[in-house]
Amino acid sequence: MSIQVSYKKQFIIYIFLFFILLSVIELGANIFEWQRDYQQPPCDFIGSNALQNVEEIKQYQICEELNSIQYQVDGILSLVPNQNLETININSHGFRGHDFSEKKDLGTYRIFIVGGSTVFGTGSTSDDATISSFLQKKINNFDNGLKIEILNAGINSAYSYTSKYIIENTLPKFQPDLVIIYSGGNDAHNKFGVEYNVPAVSPGLAKVSPSFFEIIKKITYDINYRTPFVLMNIIAQHQNYYPMYESSKNQVQELWTIRMAETCKTNNDIGVKTMVFVQPMLGSGNKQIFTTGLSTEILVSSGYTDVQMHDTLDILNKLSGSLNELEDVCDETGDLRMIFDNVDQPIFFDHIHTNDLGSEIIAEEIYEILIKHI
């Protein structure tokens, strides 16, 4: 009997020590998050040289509104319609910018720009400072007797699969005449595989019973248990630390090329023109880091290692090499990787996103190519 009591006491002690260990780990996770948030602003562009002409209070406002945008899963991750903030407006169709009618007016030439957060305008000071808005301002001076609409169909985290999905399933009802695909960065950086996964949801979690997952998630959120989130963040930052095999890079290139080609063919069949542009990234041209407003410390704190960026740029270069193959099926292709080489002002505030000046330069380059097709 005394032995049984001893076992029970030992079990209780072990349980007690286990909870103490969890508490210590949780305390460490909270300290880690506090230190990280204290040292690193909530958005990469805050305090960046690329936004040195924007008041700090404005930078924090843009950041807060970016982080408050609501999303939904409807086949892919998409924006919840009708969100009206001071610097960001999501219209009734779930696109950034002003509202517009689903059926276009007679004599209107409608153009959509499709892409990720760079098209959406992460870090843009307003709806009027995105690539699509700058392009609209340029095209307004081009008089060919048509009313030309430039519409922003950018969505954060979008890549070739997402772009193809939007173009084939969402845009046709809006009667586009031309679609511009501004792409490459997310495919190259995130090295997406064949299957589409909603960003931030791993394939493993997707297989768990929804009811069980929801219960665990609710408990975790309700008690604000931070350890799982800290661990997932650390894993996410280091998952691409090791160099990729060449075959894996080629697979990303192959998937991107197939998706772009299939999209162009689909649009050809319904009489819609398609233009595909490979976007610039930090290091994709000859622009040095010190002219971008970035520092090595910012890159490291953001989770970008030398190995990861080398692989990313290698894949981006491969994607640009596919443009020749796409020329036969798409109406136009363009390589914008070197677009900032002759710009001596800060442009990038992280590895891929640019300030308003960067968006304007991109729009000007696209404009010069676009007017040949209208």
C-alpha positions as CSV (number, residue, x, y, z in Angstrom):
1,M,0.0,0.0,0.0
2,S,2.9,2.3,0.8
3,I,4.5,1.6,-2.5
4,Q,1.3,2.5,-4.3
5,V,1.1,5.8,-2.5
6,S,4.7,6.5,-3.4
7,Y,4.0,5.9,-7.1
8,K,1.0,8.2,-6.9
9,K,3.2,10.9,-5.2
10,Q,5.8,10.5,-7.9
11,F,3.3,10.8,-10.6
12,I,1.9,14.0,-9.1
13,I,5.4,15.4,-8.8
14,Y,6.2,14.5,-12.4
15,I,2.9,16.2,-13.5
16,F,3.8,19.2,-11.4
17,L,7.3,19.4,-12.9
18,F,5.9,19.0,-16.4
19,F,3.6,22.0,-15.9
20,I,6.4,24.0,-14.5
21,L,8.5,23.2,-17.6
22,L,5.6,24.3,-19.9
23,S,5.3,27.5,-17.9
24,V,9.0,28.2,-18.2
25,I,8.9,27.6,-22.0
26,E,5.8,29.8,-22.3
27,L,7.6,32.6,-20.3
28,G,10.6,32.2,-22.6
29,A,8.3,32.4,-25.7
30,N,6.7,35.6,-24.4
31,I,10.1,37.2,-23.6
32,F,11.3,36.2,-27.1
33,E,8.2,37.8,-28.8
34,W,8.4,40.9,-26.6
35,Q,12.1,41.4,-27.5
36,R,11.5,40.7,-31.2
37,D,8.6,43.1,-31.4
38,Y,10.5,45.7,-29.4
39,Q,13.5,45.5,-31.7
40,Q,11.6,45.0,-34.9
41,P,8.6,47.1,-36.0
42,P,5.4,45.4,-37.0
43,C,5.9,46.1,-40.7
44,D,9.2,46.0,-42.6
45,F,8.7,49.4,-44.1
46,I,8.5,51.3,-40.8
47,G,11.7,53.3,-40.4
48,S,13.0,52.2,-43.8
49,N,15.0,54.6,-46.0
50,A,12.6,53.7,-48.8
51,L,9.8,55.5,-46.9
52,Q,11.9,58.3,-45.4
53,N,9.6,60.9,-47.0
54,V,6.5,59.4,-45.3
55,E,5.8,60.6,-41.7
56,E,6.3,57.9,-39.1
57,I,2.7,58.2,-37.9
58,K,1.5,57.6,-41.4
59,Q,3.8,54.5,-41.7
60,Y,2.3,53.0,-38.6
61,Q,-1.2,53.8,-39.8
62,I,-0.5,52.0,-43.1
63,C,0.9,49.0,-41.2
64,E,-2.1,48.8,-38.8
65,E,-4.6,48.9,-41.7
66,L,-2.6,46.2,-43.6
67,N,-2.7,44.0,-40.6
68,S,-6.4,44.5,-40.1
69,I,-7.6,43.5,-43.6
70,Q,-9.9,40.5,-43.5
71,Y,-9.6,37.5,-45.8
72,Q,-11.8,34.6,-46.7
73,V,-11.2,31.2,-48.4
74,D,-13.2,30.8,-51.5
75,G,-11.3,28.3,-53.6
76,I,-8.2,30.4,-52.8
77,L,-7.4,33.0,-50.2
78,S,-9.3,36.2,-51.2
79,L,-10.2,39.6,-49.8
80,V,-13.5,40.1,-47.9
81,P,-15.4,42.7,-50.0
82,N,-16.5,46.2,-48.7
83,Q,-13.6,47.1,-46.4
84,N,-13.1,50.8,-46.2
85,L,-10.1,52.1,-44.3
86,E,-8.3,55.4,-44.7
87,T,-5.3,54.2,-46.8
88,I,-6.9,50.9,-48.1
89,N,-10.3,50.3,-49.7
90,I,-11.5,46.9,-50.7
91,N,-14.5,47.3,-53.1
92,S,-17.7,45.2,-53.4
93,H,-15.9,42.7,-55.7
94,G,-13.0,42.1,-53.3
95,F,-10.4,44.1,-55.2
96,R,-8.4,47.0,-53.9
97,G,-9.5,50.4,-55.2
98,H,-12.7,52.2,-56.3
99,D,-15.9,50.3,-57.0
100,F,-16.9,49.5,-60.6
101,S,-19.8,47.8,-62.3
102,E,-19.6,44.1,-63.1
103,K,-20.8,44.8,-66.7
104,K,-18.5,47.2,-68.4
105,D,-19.9,50.2,-70.3
106,L,-20.0,50.4,-74.1
107,G,-16.7,51.7,-75.4
108,T,-14.7,50.7,-72.3
109,Y,-11.4,48.8,-72.6
110,R,-11.0,46.9,-69.3
111,I,-7.6,45.8,-68.0
112,F,-6.8,43.8,-64.9
113,I,-3.4,43.5,-63.2
114,V,-3.0,40.2,-61.4
115,G,-0.3,39.4,-58.9
116,G,0.6,39.2,-55.2
117,S,1.2,41.8,-52.5
118,T,3.4,43.9,-54.9
119,V,0.4,44.4,-57.1
120,F,-2.0,44.8,-54.2
121,G,0.3,47.5,-52.9
122,T,1.8,46.4,-49.6
123,G,3.5,49.5,-48.2
124,S,1.7,51.9,-50.7
125,T,0.7,55.1,-49.0
126,S,-2.8,54.9,-50.5
127,D,-5.0,53.3,-53.2
128,D,-3.7,55.9,-55.6
129,A,0.0,54.8,-55.1
130,T,-0.3,51.2,-56.4
131,I,1.0,50.0,-59.8
132,S,-2.5,49.9,-61.2
133,S,-3.3,53.4,-60.1
134,F,-0.1,54.9,-61.5
135,L,-0.7,53.0,-64.8
136,Q,-4.3,54.4,-64.9
137,K,-2.9,57.9,-64.5
138,K,-0.5,57.3,-67.4
139,I,-3.1,55.7,-69.6
140,N,-5.5,58.6,-69.1
141,N,-3.2,60.7,-71.3
142,F,-3.4,58.1,-74.1
143,D,-6.2,59.2,-76.3
144,N,-7.4,56.4,-78.7
145,G,-11.2,57.1,-78.3
146,L,-11.6,54.4,-75.6
147,K,-12.3,54.6,-71.9
148,I,-9.6,52.5,-70.5
149,E,-10.0,51.0,-67.0
150,I,-7.0,49.6,-65.0
151,L,-8.2,47.4,-62.2
152,N,-6.1,46.0,-59.3
153,A,-6.7,42.2,-58.8
154,G,-3.6,41.7,-56.6
155,I,-3.9,39.6,-53.5
156,N,-1.3,39.0,-50.8
157,S,0.6,35.7,-51.1
158,A,-0.7,35.1,-54.6
159,Y,1.6,33.1,-57.0
160,S,1.2,31.4,-60.3
161,Y,-1.5,29.0,-59.2
162,T,-3.5,31.8,-57.5
163,S,-3.2,34.0,-60.6
164,K,-4.3,31.3,-62.9
165,Y,-7.3,30.6,-60.6
166,I,-8.4,34.2,-60.5
167,I,-8.1,34.7,-64.2
168,E,-10.0,31.6,-65.1
169,N,-12.7,31.7,-62.3
170,T,-13.1,35.2,-61.1
171,L,-12.3,37.7,-63.9
172,P,-14.4,36.4,-66.9
173,K,-17.6,37.8,-65.4
174,F,-16.1,41.3,-65.5
175,Q,-15.4,41.1,-69.3
176,P,-11.7,41.9,-69.3
177,D,-10.1,42.8,-72.6
178,L,-6.6,42.4,-71.4
179,V,-4.9,40.8,-68.3
180,I,-1.5,41.7,-67.1
181,I,0.2,39.1,-64.9
182,Y,3.0,40.5,-62.7
183,S,4.6,37.5,-61.3
184,G,7.6,35.4,-60.3
185,G,8.5,36.7,-56.8
186,N,6.3,34.5,-54.7
187,D,6.9,31.4,-56.8
188,A,10.7,31.9,-56.5
189,H,10.8,32.9,-52.9
190,N,8.3,30.4,-51.4
191,K,9.2,27.6,-53.8
192,F,5.6,26.4,-54.0
193,G,4.9,22.8,-54.9
194,V,2.2,21.3,-57.0
195,E,-0.7,21.5,-54.6
196,Y,-2.2,24.7,-53.4
197,N,-2.4,25.4,-49.7
198,V,-4.0,28.3,-48.0
199,P,-1.1,30.5,-46.7
200,A,-0.2,29.8,-43.1
201,V,-2.1,26.4,-43.1
202,S,0.2,23.4,-43.5
203,P,-0.8,20.2,-45.3
204,G,-0.5,18.3,-42.0
205,L,-3.0,20.6,-40.2
206,A,-5.4,20.3,-43.1
207,K,-5.8,16.6,-42.5
208,V,-6.8,17.0,-38.9
209,S,-10.5,16.7,-38.0
210,P,-11.9,20.3,-38.4
211,S,-13.8,20.1,-35.1
212,F,-10.7,19.0,-33.2
213,F,-8.6,21.6,-34.9
214,E,-11.1,24.4,-34.2
215,I,-11.3,23.4,-30.5
216,I,-7.5,23.4,-30.1
217,K,-7.2,26.7,-31.9
218,K,-9.9,28.3,-29.8
219,I,-8.3,27.1,-26.6
220,T,-4.9,28.4,-27.7
221,Y,-6.3,31.8,-28.7
222,D,-8.5,32.1,-25.6
223,I,-5.6,31.5,-23.2
224,N,-3.1,33.4,-25.4
225,Y,-0.7,30.5,-25.3
226,R,2.3,31.7,-27.4
227,T,4.7,28.8,-27.5
228,P,3.2,27.1,-30.6
229,F,3.2,30.4,-32.6
230,V,6.8,31.2,-31.7
231,L,7.9,27.7,-32.7
232,M,6.1,27.8,-36.0
233,N,7.6,31.2,-36.7
234,I,11.1,30.0,-36.0
235,I,10.5,26.9,-38.2
236,A,9.1,29.0,-41.0
237,Q,12.1,31.3,-41.0
238,H,14.6,28.5,-41.3
239,Q,12.7,26.0,-43.5
240,N,14.5,27.2,-46.6
241,Y,18.0,27.6,-45.0
242,Y,19.6,24.7,-46.9
243,P,20.3,25.0,-50.6
244,M,17.7,23.5,-52.9
245,Y,18.5,20.8,-55.4
246,E,18.6,22.0,-59.0
247,S,15.8,19.6,-59.8
248,S,13.5,21.3,-57.3
249,K,14.3,24.7,-58.8
250,N,13.5,23.3,-62.2
251,Q,10.2,22.0,-60.9
252,V,9.2,25.5,-59.8
253,Q,10.2,26.9,-63.2
254,E,8.2,24.2,-65.0
255,L,5.1,24.7,-62.9
256,W,5.2,28.5,-63.4
257,T,5.7,28.2,-67.1
258,I,2.9,25.6,-67.5
259,R,0.5,27.8,-65.5
260,M,1.4,30.9,-67.5
261,A,1.0,29.1,-70.8
262,E,-2.3,27.6,-69.9
263,T,-3.6,30.9,-68.7
264,C,-2.6,32.6,-72.0
265,K,-4.2,29.8,-74.0
266,T,-7.5,30.0,-72.0
267,N,-7.6,33.8,-72.5
268,N,-6.9,33.4,-76.2
269,D,-9.9,31.1,-76.5
270,I,-12.2,33.8,-75.2
271,G,-10.6,36.7,-77.0
272,V,-8.7,38.2,-74.0
273,K,-5.1,39.4,-74.4
274,T,-2.5,38.4,-71.9
275,M,0.8,40.0,-70.9
276,V,3.2,38.3,-68.5
277,F,5.9,40.2,-66.7
278,V,8.7,38.8,-64.4
279,Q,9.0,41.2,-61.5
280,P,12.2,42.7,-60.0
281,M,13.5,41.7,-56.5
282,L,16.3,42.8,-54.3
283,G,19.5,41.6,-56.0
284,S,17.8,40.7,-59.3
285,G,19.6,43.6,-61.0
286,N,22.8,45.5,-60.4
287,K,21.3,47.7,-57.7
288,Q,23.4,47.6,-54.6
289,I,21.9,47.0,-51.1
290,F,23.0,50.3,-49.8
291,T,20.9,52.2,-52.4
292,T,17.8,50.2,-51.6
293,G,17.5,51.6,-48.0
294,L,18.1,48.1,-46.6
295,S,20.8,46.8,-44.3
296,T,22.1,43.3,-43.6
297,E,20.6,43.5,-40.2
298,I,17.1,44.1,-41.6
299,L,17.4,41.2,-44.0
300,V,18.6,38.9,-41.2
301,S,15.8,40.0,-38.8
302,S,13.3,39.4,-41.5
303,G,14.4,35.8,-41.9
304,Y,16.2,36.1,-45.3
305,T,19.5,34.2,-45.3
306,D,22.2,34.4,-48.0
307,V,21.4,30.8,-49.0
308,Q,17.7,31.5,-49.3
309,M,18.1,34.6,-51.3
310,H,20.6,33.0,-53.6
311,D,18.1,30.2,-54.3
312,T,15.3,32.7,-54.7
313,L,17.2,34.8,-57.3
314,D,18.3,31.7,-59.1
315,I,14.7,30.5,-59.5
316,L,13.6,34.0,-60.6
317,N,16.3,34.0,-63.3
318,K,15.0,30.6,-64.5
319,L,11.5,32.1,-64.7
320,S,12.7,34.9,-66.8
321,G,14.4,32.3,-69.1
322,S,10.9,30.9,-69.7
323,L,9.6,34.1,-71.3
324,N,10.9,33.1,-74.7
325,E,8.8,29.9,-74.5
326,L,5.8,32.0,-73.6
327,E,6.1,34.4,-76.5
328,D,4.4,32.0,-78.8
329,V,1.2,31.7,-76.7
330,C,1.0,35.0,-74.8
331,D,0.4,38.4,-76.4
332,E,3.4,40.0,-74.7
333,T,6.1,39.1,-72.2
334,G,8.5,41.3,-70.3
335,D,11.5,40.9,-68.0
336,L,11.6,43.7,-65.4
337,R,14.3,42.3,-63.2
338,M,16.8,45.1,-64.0
339,I,14.3,47.9,-64.0
340,F,15.8,49.8,-61.0
341,D,19.5,49.6,-62.1
342,N,19.7,53.3,-63.0
343,V,17.7,54.5,-60.0
344,D,19.9,56.1,-57.3
345,Q,17.1,56.5,-54.7
346,P,16.0,53.9,-52.1
347,I,13.3,51.6,-53.7
348,F,13.0,48.3,-51.7
349,F,12.0,48.1,-48.1
350,D,12.4,44.3,-48.0
351,H,13.4,41.6,-50.4
352,I,10.5,42.3,-52.9
353,H,8.2,45.2,-51.9
354,T,8.9,48.8,-53.1
355,N,7.9,52.2,-52.1
356,D,5.5,54.5,-54.2
357,L,8.4,55.5,-56.5
358,G,9.1,51.9,-57.3
359,S,5.5,51.3,-58.2
360,E,5.5,54.3,-60.4
361,I,8.6,53.2,-62.3
362,I,7.1,49.8,-62.8
363,A,3.9,51.3,-64.1
364,E,5.8,53.5,-66.5
365,E,7.7,50.5,-67.9
366,I,4.5,48.5,-68.4
367,Y,2.8,51.5,-69.9
368,E,5.3,51.8,-72.7
369,I,4.7,48.1,-73.6
370,L,0.9,48.3,-73.0
371,I,0.1,51.1,-75.5
372,K,1.3,49.0,-78.4
373,H,-1.5,46.5,-77.7
374,I,-4.4,48.9,-77.3
